[in-house]
Amino acid sequence: MESAVDKHLQCPRTRSRRVADDYRPPFPMFVARAAEDLTHVVMGYFGVQYQGPEHRAEALAALREIVGHFGLDDGPGEYDTTHHQDREGADNLIAVGYWRDAGRYQRWLSRPEVAGWWNSADRERAGVGFFREIVSPRADQFETLYAFTDGFPGVGAIMDGVSGEIEEHGYWGSMRDRLPISQTDWLPARGQTVAVTDAATPGRVIVRGHDNIALIRSGQDWADAGDDERSLYLDEIEPVLRAGMDFLRDHGQDVGCYSNRYVRYIDLDGNPIDKSYNIGHWRSLDLLERWSESHPTHLRIFTTFFRVVEQLDKLRLYHEVSVFDAKDQYYEYINCHPATGMLRDAAVPSVA
C-alpha cells in the first residue's frame, strides 16, 4: 500500500488527512505516476456548438479541422472527441487534448495553422459557435484515480506509469487527500469569474478565471464489458449517474458548479462510442466536496457504485481532478449562447 501523493511531491503536512493513519481501503484503486520532469500539464477543451440538425455537417467539419490541428508538430500526446446536448438544447462537439509540457502547447498554439484558424474572422461568421477552455495545472495541482492499471484515458495517458494500490480512496475527503497541494493549502476560491468583450470583435467573449477553480473529469468505459456487466452498468449505474449529472447541468449554479457536461465519446463522423465522462467546473474544491458528500443525487451514485463494485470486471471507471491558478486558465467563446460553459456565471464589468 502506498500514498497517492508521489514521493517527490510529498512535504510536511500542515493540514491533516481526513482519515486515521491506520485506514485501509475496501478495494484496490490506483493513480497515474509521472517522472519528476513533469511540472505542468495542459488540458485543452476545444468545442463546436450548433443549433439544429441543418448545422451538424458544418459542426463535424469544424471538429475534424480541430483534430487535424492536433496532428501538427507539438500537438497533444492524447486526445478524445465527444458530443453532448446542453440545457438550452444546443449540441456541442468537443475535442480534448492533453499536453505534458506547457512550452510544447504554446509552440503548437502559435503555429500559423492553429492561431490563424482560431483568430480568423471566419469563426465569427460561421453558422456554428466555438469555444476554447484551456487549463494548466502544476504537478501538485491535479490527481487521478483508476480502477484499472493500463490504457489510461485523459491526463493519465501522458504520464509515465502507474502506482501500486493506494491508501487515499473509499472515504469522503479522499479526493482532496490525493492532491499534493492539499498537504499545505485548503484551496479556497479567490475572486470571481469575469466576462470581457472587445468592441472590435463583439462575437468573442473572454472569461477570466480566479484562483482555485476545480475541474473534475469522471469517466466510464463499457466498450469491452460482457452482456451481464453491460446490463449492470446501463440498467443500474448509468440511470443514477445521469440523474446526478442532469441535476448539475440544470441546477449546478445553486451548489457552486459553474458548468457541467455529461458527454459521450464519438468518432469523427459523429457516431457514438461506448465511453462517457462528466466535465464539471466548480467554484472551489470544497463546494464539489460538499455536493459529493451530502447531496442526494451524488449519494445515490456513491451507494450504487459500492453495492456493485465487486461485480465489475471489464467496466473501466476513473476520474481526474485539478485546481488552477487564475493565470493558468483561458476561456474563450465565439458566437455561443450565454449559458455556455464558464459564460453563465461570469460577471460583466460595469460601464462607467
C-alpha positions as CSV (number, residue, x, y, z in Angstrom):
1,M,0.0,0.0,0.0
2,E,1.4,3.4,-0.9
3,S,0.3,7.0,-0.9
4,A,-1.4,8.6,-3.9
5,V,1.0,11.5,-3.5
6,D,4.2,10.6,-5.2
7,K,7.4,10.7,-3.1
8,H,8.9,13.7,-4.9
9,L,5.7,15.7,-4.2
10,Q,5.4,14.9,-0.5
11,C,6.2,17.5,2.1
12,P,5.5,18.0,5.8
13,R,1.7,18.4,6.2
14,T,0.3,21.4,7.8
15,R,-3.3,20.1,7.1
16,S,-4.2,16.7,8.2
17,R,-5.7,13.9,6.1
18,R,-9.4,13.0,6.5
19,V,-8.7,9.5,7.9
20,A,-6.6,7.9,10.6
21,D,-3.1,6.7,9.7
22,D,-4.2,3.0,10.0
23,Y,-7.0,3.3,7.5
24,R,-7.1,0.6,4.8
25,P,-9.4,1.0,1.8
26,P,-12.1,-1.6,1.0
27,F,-10.9,-2.4,-2.6
28,P,-7.9,-1.6,-4.8
29,M,-7.5,1.6,-6.7
30,F,-4.5,3.2,-8.5
31,V,-3.2,6.5,-9.7
32,A,-1.0,7.5,-12.6
33,R,2.6,8.4,-11.9
34,A,4.8,11.0,-13.7
35,A,8.5,11.5,-13.7
36,E,9.9,14.5,-11.8
37,D,10.4,16.4,-15.1
38,L,6.7,16.9,-15.4
39,T,6.0,20.3,-13.9
40,H,2.7,21.4,-15.7
41,V,0.2,19.7,-17.9
42,V,-2.2,21.4,-20.3
43,M,-5.8,20.3,-20.7
44,G,-7.4,21.9,-23.7
45,Y,-11.2,21.6,-24.4
46,F,-11.9,22.8,-28.0
47,G,-15.6,23.0,-28.7
48,V,-18.1,23.5,-31.6
49,Q,-21.7,24.4,-30.8
50,Y,-24.6,24.2,-33.1
51,Q,-28.4,24.6,-33.0
52,G,-30.4,22.4,-35.3
53,P,-29.6,19.3,-37.5
54,E,-29.0,21.5,-40.5
55,H,-25.8,22.7,-38.9
56,R,-24.5,19.3,-38.0
57,A,-22.3,18.8,-41.1
58,E,-20.7,22.2,-40.6
59,A,-20.0,21.4,-36.9
60,L,-18.5,18.0,-37.7
61,A,-16.3,19.5,-40.4
62,A,-15.0,22.1,-37.8
63,L,-14.4,19.3,-35.3
64,R,-12.3,17.4,-37.9
65,E,-10.4,20.6,-38.6
66,I,-9.6,20.9,-34.9
67,V,-8.5,17.3,-34.6
68,G,-6.4,17.8,-37.8
69,H,-4.5,20.6,-35.9
70,F,-3.7,18.0,-33.2
71,G,-1.6,16.1,-35.7
72,L,0.8,19.1,-36.3
73,D,4.2,19.3,-34.6
74,D,3.9,19.8,-30.8
75,G,0.3,18.6,-30.8
76,P,-1.2,16.8,-27.8
77,G,0.0,13.5,-26.6
78,E,-3.6,12.3,-26.1
79,Y,-7.0,13.4,-27.3
80,D,-10.6,12.3,-27.5
81,T,-13.8,13.6,-29.1
82,T,-17.3,13.8,-27.6
83,H,-20.8,15.0,-28.1
84,H,-23.4,16.3,-25.6
85,Q,-26.6,18.4,-25.6
86,D,-26.8,21.2,-23.1
87,R,-29.7,22.5,-21.1
88,E,-30.6,25.0,-23.8
89,G,-30.9,22.2,-26.4
90,A,-27.7,23.1,-28.3
91,D,-25.5,20.3,-29.5
92,N,-21.8,20.5,-28.6
93,L,-18.8,18.7,-30.1
94,I,-15.6,18.8,-28.1
95,A,-12.1,17.7,-28.9
96,V,-10.0,17.4,-25.7
97,G,-6.2,17.5,-26.0
98,Y,-3.6,16.8,-23.3
99,W,0.0,18.1,-23.3
100,R,2.6,17.1,-20.7
101,D,4.6,20.3,-21.3
102,A,3.2,23.8,-21.3
103,G,6.0,25.0,-23.6
104,R,5.1,22.5,-26.2
105,Y,1.5,23.6,-26.0
106,Q,2.5,27.2,-26.6
107,R,4.5,26.2,-29.6
108,W,1.6,24.3,-31.0
109,L,-0.8,27.2,-30.3
110,S,1.5,29.7,-32.0
111,R,1.6,27.7,-35.3
112,P,0.0,29.7,-38.1
113,E,-2.4,26.8,-38.9
114,V,-3.7,26.9,-35.4
115,A,-3.6,30.5,-34.3
116,G,-4.7,31.7,-37.8
117,W,-7.7,29.4,-37.8
118,W,-8.9,30.4,-34.3
119,N,-8.3,34.1,-34.7
120,S,-9.8,34.3,-38.2
121,A,-13.0,36.4,-38.6
122,D,-14.4,33.3,-40.3
123,R,-15.0,31.9,-36.9
124,E,-17.4,34.8,-36.1
125,R,-19.1,34.5,-39.4
126,A,-19.7,30.7,-39.2
127,G,-23.1,29.1,-38.8
128,V,-21.8,27.4,-35.6
129,G,-20.2,28.6,-32.4
130,F,-16.8,27.8,-31.0
131,F,-15.1,27.7,-27.6
132,R,-11.8,27.1,-26.0
133,E,-11.3,26.2,-22.4
134,I,-7.6,25.8,-21.6
135,V,-6.3,25.0,-18.1
136,S,-2.7,24.2,-17.0
137,P,-2.4,22.7,-13.5
138,R,1.0,22.2,-11.9
139,A,2.1,18.7,-11.0
140,D,1.0,19.3,-7.4
141,Q,-2.5,20.6,-8.5
142,F,-4.0,17.5,-10.1
143,E,-4.8,13.9,-9.1
144,T,-6.1,10.8,-10.8
145,L,-7.9,7.7,-9.7
146,Y,-8.4,4.5,-11.7
147,A,-10.0,1.1,-11.1
148,F,-7.5,-0.4,-13.6
149,T,-3.8,-0.2,-14.3
150,D,-3.3,0.3,-18.1
151,G,-4.6,2.1,-21.1
152,F,-5.3,5.3,-19.1
153,P,-7.6,7.9,-20.7
154,G,-7.3,11.6,-20.2
155,V,-4.3,13.0,-18.4
156,G,-3.1,9.6,-17.3
157,A,-2.2,8.8,-21.0
158,I,0.5,11.4,-21.0
159,M,2.1,10.3,-17.7
160,D,4.8,7.7,-17.2
161,G,3.4,4.8,-15.2
162,V,1.1,3.6,-12.5
163,S,1.2,3.3,-8.7
164,G,0.7,0.2,-6.6
165,E,-2.5,0.1,-4.6
166,I,-3.1,3.4,-2.9
167,E,-4.4,4.3,0.5
168,E,-6.4,7.5,-0.2
169,H,-9.7,6.3,-1.6
170,G,-13.0,5.0,-0.4
171,Y,-13.8,7.7,2.1
172,W,-15.2,11.3,2.0
173,G,-12.3,13.6,1.5
174,S,-10.0,11.2,-0.3
175,M,-10.2,13.3,-3.5
176,R,-8.6,16.2,-1.6
177,D,-6.1,14.0,0.1
178,R,-4.8,12.8,-3.3
179,L,-3.9,16.3,-4.3
180,P,-0.3,17.0,-3.4
181,I,-1.0,20.8,-2.8
182,S,-3.6,19.9,-0.2
183,Q,-0.8,18.9,2.2
184,T,-0.4,22.6,2.9
185,D,-3.3,24.5,1.2
186,W,-7.0,24.5,1.8
187,L,-7.6,25.7,-1.8
188,P,-10.3,28.3,-1.2
189,A,-11.8,30.2,-4.1
190,R,-10.3,33.6,-4.5
191,G,-12.1,36.2,-6.7
192,Q,-14.8,35.7,-9.3
193,T,-15.1,34.9,-13.0
194,V,-15.4,38.0,-15.2
195,A,-16.5,38.2,-18.9
196,V,-14.6,40.6,-21.1
197,T,-15.6,41.7,-24.6
198,D,-13.9,43.8,-27.3
199,A,-15.9,46.2,-29.3
200,A,-13.8,45.2,-32.4
201,T,-14.8,41.6,-32.0
202,P,-18.3,41.6,-30.4
203,G,-18.9,37.9,-31.1
204,R,-16.0,36.8,-28.9
205,V,-16.1,36.8,-25.1
206,I,-13.1,36.0,-22.9
207,V,-13.8,34.8,-19.4
208,R,-11.1,35.4,-16.8
209,G,-11.0,32.7,-14.1
210,H,-10.0,33.0,-10.5
211,D,-7.6,31.1,-8.3
212,N,-8.6,27.5,-7.3
213,I,-11.4,26.8,-9.7
214,A,-11.7,23.0,-9.7
215,L,-12.3,20.7,-12.7
216,I,-13.4,17.1,-12.5
217,R,-13.5,14.6,-15.3
218,S,-15.2,11.4,-14.2
219,G,-15.4,8.6,-16.8
220,Q,-17.0,5.3,-17.6
221,D,-15.9,2.9,-20.4
222,W,-18.1,-0.1,-21.1
223,A,-16.8,-0.9,-24.6
224,D,-15.3,-4.3,-23.6
225,A,-17.9,-5.2,-21.0
226,G,-19.8,-8.5,-21.4
227,D,-23.6,-8.8,-21.6
228,D,-24.1,-9.1,-17.8
229,E,-21.8,-6.3,-16.9
230,R,-23.1,-4.1,-19.7
231,S,-26.6,-4.6,-18.3
232,L,-25.4,-3.9,-14.8
233,Y,-24.0,-0.6,-16.0
234,L,-26.7,0.5,-18.4
235,D,-29.7,-0.6,-16.2
236,E,-28.4,0.2,-12.7
237,I,-25.4,2.5,-12.6
238,E,-26.0,4.8,-15.6
239,P,-29.5,6.0,-14.8
240,V,-28.4,7.1,-11.3
241,L,-25.3,8.7,-12.8
242,R,-27.3,10.6,-15.4
243,A,-29.8,11.9,-12.8
244,G,-26.9,13.4,-10.9
245,M,-25.3,14.9,-14.0
246,D,-28.6,16.3,-15.1
247,F,-29.1,17.9,-11.7
248,L,-25.7,19.7,-12.0
249,R,-26.4,20.7,-15.6
250,D,-29.8,22.2,-14.7
251,H,-29.2,23.4,-11.1
252,G,-25.5,23.5,-10.6
253,Q,-25.5,27.2,-10.1
254,D,-27.2,26.6,-6.8
255,V,-24.4,24.4,-5.4
256,G,-21.3,26.1,-6.8
257,C,-20.9,24.3,-10.1
258,Y,-20.1,26.7,-12.9
259,S,-20.6,24.2,-15.7
260,N,-21.5,20.5,-16.0
261,R,-21.4,18.4,-19.2
262,Y,-22.1,14.7,-19.4
263,V,-20.5,13.7,-22.7
264,R,-20.4,10.6,-24.9
265,Y,-17.4,9.7,-26.9
266,I,-17.9,9.9,-30.7
267,D,-15.8,9.2,-33.8
268,L,-15.2,12.0,-36.3
269,D,-18.4,11.2,-38.2
270,G,-20.4,11.7,-35.0
271,N,-21.1,8.1,-34.3
272,P,-21.3,7.2,-30.6
273,I,-18.7,5.1,-28.8
274,D,-19.4,3.2,-25.6
275,K,-17.5,5.6,-23.3
276,S,-18.6,8.7,-21.5
277,Y,-17.5,11.1,-18.9
278,N,-18.5,14.2,-17.0
279,I,-16.7,17.5,-17.2
280,G,-17.5,19.7,-14.2
281,H,-16.1,23.2,-13.5
282,W,-16.6,24.2,-9.8
283,R,-16.0,27.4,-8.0
284,S,-13.9,25.5,-5.5
285,L,-12.9,22.1,-4.4
286,D,-14.8,22.3,-1.1
287,L,-18.1,23.1,-2.9
288,L,-17.5,20.0,-5.1
289,E,-16.9,18.0,-1.9
290,R,-20.0,19.4,-0.2
291,W,-22.2,18.2,-3.1
292,S,-20.5,14.9,-3.3
293,E,-20.8,14.2,0.5
294,S,-24.3,15.5,1.1
295,H,-26.5,15.9,-2.0
296,P,-29.0,13.0,-2.6
297,T,-28.1,12.8,-6.3
298,H,-24.5,12.0,-5.6
299,L,-25.1,9.8,-2.6
300,R,-27.2,7.6,-4.8
301,I,-24.3,7.4,-7.3
302,F,-21.9,6.6,-4.5
303,T,-24.0,3.9,-2.8
304,T,-24.9,2.3,-6.1
305,F,-21.1,2.0,-7.0
306,F,-20.2,0.5,-3.6
307,R,-23.1,-2.0,-4.0
308,V,-21.9,-3.3,-7.4
309,V,-18.1,-2.7,-7.3
310,E,-17.2,-6.3,-6.6
311,Q,-19.2,-7.4,-9.7
312,L,-17.2,-5.2,-12.1
313,D,-14.6,-6.7,-14.4
314,K,-14.3,-5.0,-17.8
315,L,-16.2,-1.8,-16.9
316,R,-13.5,0.9,-16.5
317,L,-14.1,3.7,-14.1
318,Y,-11.8,6.6,-13.4
319,H,-11.6,10.3,-12.6
320,E,-9.1,13.2,-12.6
321,V,-9.5,16.4,-10.5
322,S,-7.5,19.6,-10.9
323,V,-7.3,23.0,-9.4
324,F,-5.7,26.1,-11.1
325,D,-4.2,29.5,-10.6
326,A,-6.0,32.3,-12.3
327,K,-3.1,32.9,-14.7
328,D,-3.2,29.3,-15.9
329,Q,-6.7,29.4,-17.3
330,Y,-8.1,30.7,-20.6
331,Y,-11.8,30.6,-21.6
332,E,-12.9,32.0,-25.0
333,Y,-16.4,31.8,-26.5
334,I,-17.3,32.7,-30.1
335,N,-21.0,33.1,-31.1
336,C,-22.0,30.7,-28.3
337,H,-25.2,31.1,-26.3
338,P,-24.7,32.9,-23.0
339,A,-25.1,29.8,-20.8
340,T,-22.2,28.0,-22.4
341,G,-19.5,26.8,-20.1
342,M,-17.9,29.4,-17.9
343,L,-20.0,32.2,-19.5
344,R,-23.1,31.6,-17.5
345,D,-21.9,32.8,-14.1
346,A,-19.2,35.3,-15.2
347,A,-19.7,38.8,-14.0
348,V,-19.9,41.6,-16.6
349,P,-17.9,44.7,-15.7
350,S,-20.0,47.8,-15.3
351,V,-19.5,50.6,-17.9
352,A,-18.9,54.0,-16.3
